[in-house]
Amino acid sequence: MIISALLTAFMLASMAVGVVMRRRSPAVALALMLASLAGIWFAWMPQQLTAVANALGVGRGTDLALYLWVSISFLALAGLALQLRHLQGQLTILVREIAILQAREQAGHAPPAPASASLSRADAGAVRPLDGSR
């Protein structure tokens, strides 16, 4: 009973995170909220989780919960790695543009076109020019 109450509190906190992030990522927020509801249900009705596990060919509900947790954690880690790689690419473009601007200013050349004009089409939407125009 104590563990069920603790798991419920954790799942309610996860649902709150889902509510906060619903505008930024509606699909992830919905998945988080549904998973939290399922977690609350199975925390108070563990025999139901065991029945689902048996239907899927897993011996115990605890094993099924562990398999799902590991799988979801792996997917989340992979998503974070992809996002980090994308952000590193954006940072490289931004640093390159700043270096070019500073070199031109030091050489006394006229200011160049806005940064987005020199970026490729794929990168132009990802980085805003330093002067705030768009």
C-alpha positions, 0 to 999 in steps of 0.5 A: 500500500505504501509503494502504491501511494509513492508510485501514484505520487510519482505518476502524478508528478509525471502527469504534471510534466506532461501538462507543462510540455503539451504545447512544445511537444503534444505527442510526447505530452499525451504519451507521458500522460497516458503512461502515467494514468496506466502507471497509477492503474497498475500501481493499485491493481498489480494483478491486472499488470500480471494478466497483461504480462501473461497475455503477452507471454511474460511471466510476471507483471513486474518483468513486463514493467521492467522490459517496458521501462528499459525500452522506453528509456533507450528510446528517450536516450536515442532521442536526446542523442539526436537532439544533441547532434542537431544542436551541435550542428546549429551551434557550429553554423552560428559560431561560423557566422559570428567568426565571419562577421568579426573578421569582416569588421576587423578588416574594415569591410562593409557589413555583409547581408543578413546571416540567413542569406548566407545559410543553406535553405536547410539551415536558414530556418534553424538559426536566426540572424544576430540582428534579430531580423527575419 
